[in-house]
Structure formats: C-alpha cells, structure tokens
C-alpha cells in the first residue's frame, strides 16, 4: 500500500493541474433507461 501511495504522490508532483482536476474525477457517464416497450421492439426486429 505504501508503495502505491509513493507512486501516486510522485505522479501528482509532475502532472499538470488539468490532469488532476477534481472536477474531472466527479464526472461519470449517464446511462439511459431502457423501457420494456423499447426492449420488446428490439426483440421483434431481430
């Protein structure tokens, strides 16, 4: 564990501010909900 922390701290020292921006860490993709009707339409087409 300590080895991983040491590696991370050395990476932070050389990384530009844009790469370690806290805003980027909080963004995650939004998944769309598939309704039963849409799923049935897909099954009928194939």
N, CA, C and O atoms as CSV, one atom per row, in Angstrom:
chain,resi,resn,atom,element,x,y,z
A,1,UNK,N,N,0.832,-1.204,0.000
A,1,UNK,CA,C,0.000,0.000,0.000
A,1,UNK,C,C,0.863,1.249,0.000
A,1,UNK,O,O,0.595,2.193,-0.744
A,2,UNK,N,N,1.899,1.260,0.831
A,2,UNK,CA,C,2.765,2.435,0.911
A,2,UNK,C,C,3.450,2.683,-0.424
A,2,UNK,O,O,3.672,3.833,-0.803
A,3,UNK,N,N,3.783,1.624,-1.135
A,3,UNK,CA,C,4.422,1.774,-2.436
A,3,UNK,C,C,3.479,2.475,-3.415
A,3,UNK,O,O,3.910,3.330,-4.188
A,4,UNK,N,N,2.198,2.117,-3.381
A,4,UNK,CA,C,1.213,2.757,-4.251
A,4,UNK,C,C,1.037,4.224,-3.923
A,4,UNK,O,O,0.883,5.044,-4.829
A,5,UNK,N,N,1.055,4.570,-2.649
A,5,UNK,CA,C,0.911,5.966,-2.234
A,5,UNK,C,C,2.123,6.765,-2.681
A,5,UNK,O,O,1.983,7.903,-3.128
A,6,UNK,N,N,3.305,6.186,-2.567
A,6,UNK,CA,C,4.522,6.871,-3.003
A,6,UNK,C,C,4.465,7.131,-4.503
A,6,UNK,O,O,4.808,8.223,-4.955
A,7,UNK,N,N,4.036,6.143,-5.278
A,7,UNK,CA,C,3.916,6.299,-6.724
A,7,UNK,C,C,2.916,7.398,-7.060
A,7,UNK,O,O,3.166,8.211,-7.950
A,8,UNK,N,N,1.793,7.429,-6.360
A,8,UNK,CA,C,0.767,8.430,-6.609
A,8,UNK,C,C,1.286,9.822,-6.297
A,8,UNK,O,O,1.055,10.752,-7.069
A,9,UNK,N,N,1.981,9.981,-5.181
A,9,UNK,CA,C,2.475,11.309,-4.819
A,9,UNK,C,C,3.507,11.792,-5.829
A,9,UNK,O,O,3.536,12.983,-6.141
A,10,UNK,N,N,4.352,10.910,-6.350
A,10,UNK,CA,C,5.329,11.340,-7.346
A,10,UNK,C,C,4.624,11.694,-8.658
A,10,UNK,O,O,5.082,12.587,-9.371
A,11,UNK,N,N,3.538,11.025,-8.987
A,11,UNK,CA,C,2.777,11.340,-10.191
A,11,UNK,C,C,2.122,12.712,-10.060
A,11,UNK,O,O,2.101,13.482,-11.020
A,12,UNK,N,N,1.595,13.020,-8.894
A,12,UNK,CA,C,0.946,14.308,-8.670
A,12,UNK,C,C,1.955,15.438,-8.798
A,12,UNK,O,O,1.608,16.517,-9.279
A,13,UNK,N,N,3.184,15.218,-8.383
A,13,UNK,CA,C,4.206,16.259,-8.455
A,13,UNK,C,C,4.516,16.641,-9.896
A,13,UNK,O,O,4.827,17.803,-10.157
A,14,UNK,N,N,4.442,15.706,-10.842
A,14,UNK,CA,C,4.811,16.001,-12.222
A,14,UNK,C,C,3.607,16.225,-13.131
A,14,UNK,O,O,3.770,16.707,-14.252
A,15,UNK,N,N,2.415,15.892,-12.679
A,15,UNK,CA,C,1.228,16.005,-13.524
A,15,UNK,C,C,0.775,17.461,-13.616
A,15,UNK,O,O,0.783,18.173,-12.612
A,16,UNK,N,N,0.380,17.909,-14.810
A,16,UNK,CA,C,-0.193,19.251,-14.931
A,16,UNK,C,C,-1.516,19.342,-14.170
A,16,UNK,O,O,-2.177,18.329,-13.941
A,17,UNK,N,N,-1.889,20.531,-13.790
A,17,UNK,CA,C,-3.101,20.741,-12.997
A,17,UNK,C,C,-4.344,20.221,-13.713
A,17,UNK,O,O,-5.271,19.746,-13.057
A,18,UNK,N,N,-4.382,20.299,-15.040
A,18,UNK,CA,C,-5.567,19.848,-15.769
A,18,UNK,C,C,-5.790,18.343,-15.629
A,18,UNK,O,O,-6.932,17.885,-15.627
A,19,UNK,N,N,-4.715,17.577,-15.512
A,19,UNK,CA,C,-4.860,16.124,-15.403
A,19,UNK,C,C,-5.405,15.690,-14.052
A,19,UNK,O,O,-6.056,14.650,-13.959
A,20,UNK,N,N,-5.156,16.455,-13.016
A,20,UNK,CA,C,-5.587,16.054,-11.680
A,20,UNK,C,C,-6.714,16.938,-11.163
A,20,UNK,O,O,-6.910,17.065,-9.954
A,21,UNK,N,N,-7.440,17.539,-12.071
A,21,UNK,CA,C,-8.545,18.416,-11.689
A,21,UNK,C,C,-9.627,17.621,-10.965
A,21,UNK,O,O,-10.054,16.580,-11.465
A,22,UNK,N,N,-10.082,18.085,-9.797
A,22,UNK,CA,C,-11.134,17.368,-9.068
A,22,UNK,C,C,-12.450,17.318,-9.835
A,22,UNK,O,O,-13.248,16.404,-9.628
A,23,UNK,N,N,-12.688,18.280,-10.710
A,23,UNK,CA,C,-13.930,18.282,-11.489
A,23,UNK,C,C,-14.005,17.062,-12.401
A,23,UNK,O,O,-15.078,16.478,-12.555
A,24,UNK,N,N,-12.910,16.675,-12.994
A,24,UNK,CA,C,-12.892,15.526,-13.892
A,24,UNK,C,C,-13.123,14.222,-13.131
A,24,UNK,O,O,-13.701,13.285,-13.683
A,25,UNK,N,N,-12.693,14.149,-11.903
A,25,UNK,CA,C,-12.847,12.916,-11.139
A,25,UNK,C,C,-14.303,12.645,-10.789
A,25,UNK,O,O,-14.675,11.495,-10.557
A,26,UNK,N,N,-15.125,13.673,-10.746
A,26,UNK,CA,C,-16.511,13.507,-10.331
A,26,UNK,C,C,-17.457,13.230,-11.501
A,26,UNK,O,O,-18.619,12.886,-11.282
A,27,UNK,N,N,-16.984,13.372,-12.723
A,27,UNK,CA,C,-17.853,13.187,-13.893
A,27,UNK,C,C,-17.928,11.694,-14.232
A,27,UNK,O,O,-16.904,11.017,-14.327
A,28,UNK,N,N,-19.141,11.201,-14.411
A,28,UNK,CA,C,-19.333,9.823,-14.823
A,28,UNK,C,C,-20.436,9.788,-15.875
A,28,UNK,O,O,-21.319,10.646,-15.864
A,29,UNK,N,N,-20.403,8.821,-16.779
A,29,UNK,CA,C,-21.401,8.773,-17.845
A,29,UNK,C,C,-22.805,8.513,-17.303
A,29,UNK,O,O,-22.987,7.784,-16.328
A,30,UNK,N,N,-23.778,9.119,-17.949
A,30,UNK,CA,C,-25.173,8.918,-17.564
A,30,UNK,C,C,-25.745,7.826,-18.457
A,30,UNK,O,O,-25.668,7.908,-19.683
A,31,UNK,N,N,-26.310,6.822,-17.842
A,31,UNK,CA,C,-26.882,5.709,-18.597
A,31,UNK,C,C,-28.363,5.952,-18.838
A,31,UNK,O,O,-29.075,6.452,-17.967
A,32,UNK,N,N,-28.817,5.589,-20.035
A,32,UNK,CA,C,-30.227,5.750,-20.364
A,32,UNK,C,C,-31.001,4.515,-19.903
A,32,UNK,O,O,-30.498,3.393,-19.961
A,33,UNK,N,N,-32.222,4.740,-19.450
A,33,UNK,CA,C,-33.082,3.643,-19.033
A,33,UNK,C,C,-33.787,3.063,-20.254
A,33,UNK,O,O,-34.323,3.802,-21.080
A,34,UNK,N,N,-33.783,1.742,-20.362
A,34,UNK,CA,C,-34.486,1.070,-21.457
A,34,UNK,C,C,-35.807,0.559,-20.904
A,34,UNK,O,O,-35.834,-0.262,-19.987
A,35,UNK,N,N,-36.893,1.050,-21.466
A,35,UNK,CA,C,-38.212,0.616,-21.006
A,35,UNK,C,C,-38.542,-0.750,-21.591
A,35,UNK,O,O,-37.893,-1.200,-22.535
A,36,UNK,N,N,-39.547,-1.406,-21.032
A,36,UNK,CA,C,-39.949,-2.721,-21.537
A,36,UNK,C,C,-40.429,-2.627,-22.978
A,36,UNK,O,O,-40.163,-3.525,-23.775
A,37,UNK,N,N,-41.134,-1.553,-23.324
A,37,UNK,CA,C,-41.643,-1.397,-24.683
A,37,UNK,C,C,-40.498,-1.310,-25.682
A,37,UNK,O,O,-40.557,-1.930,-26.744
A,38,UNK,N,N,-39.453,-0.548,-25.354
A,38,UNK,CA,C,-38.304,-0.438,-26.252
A,38,UNK,C,C,-37.604,-1.785,-26.396
A,38,UNK,O,O,-37.161,-2.138,-27.489
A,39,UNK,N,N,-37.501,-2.532,-25.312
A,39,UNK,CA,C,-36.853,-3.840,-25.354
A,39,UNK,C,C,-37.660,-4.804,-26.221
A,39,UNK,O,O,-37.081,-5.579,-26.982
A,40,UNK,N,N,-38.989,-4.766,-26.118
A,40,UNK,CA,C,-39.838,-5.639,-26.929
A,40,UNK,C,C,-39.718,-5.287,-28.407
A,40,UNK,O,O,-39.697,-6.181,-29.254
A,41,UNK,N,N,-39.638,-3.990,-28.729
A,41,UNK,CA,C,-39.483,-3.574,-30.124
A,41,UNK,C,C,-38.176,-4.107,-30.693
A,41,UNK,O,O,-38.141,-4.551,-31.841
A,42,UNK,N,N,-37.110,-4.073,-29.918
A,42,UNK,CA,C,-35.819,-4.588,-30.374
A,42,UNK,C,C,-35.890,-6.092,-30.600
A,42,UNK,O,O,-35.307,-6.602,-31.557
A,43,UNK,N,N,-36.596,-6.801,-29.734
A,43,UNK,CA,C,-36.721,-8.248,-29.879
A,43,UNK,C,C,-37.554,-8.614,-31.104
A,43,UNK,O,O,-37.274,-9.620,-31.755
A,44,UNK,N,N,-38.566,-7.820,-31.430
A,44,UNK,CA,C,-39.410,-8.095,-32.590
A,44,UNK,C,C,-38.651,-7.856,-33.888
A,44,UNK,O,O,-38.886,-8.552,-34.875
A,45,UNK,N,N,-37.743,-6.881,-33.902
A,45,UNK,CA,C,-36.985,-6.558,-35.109
A,45,UNK,C,C,-35.976,-7.649,-35.455
A,45,UNK,O,O,-35.668,-7.847,-36.630
A,46,UNK,N,N,-35.465,-8.347,-34.474
A,46,UNK,CA,C,-34.419,-9.339,-34.763
A,46,UNK,C,C,-34.950,-10.735,-34.909
A,46,UNK,O,O,-34.183,-11.666,-35.152
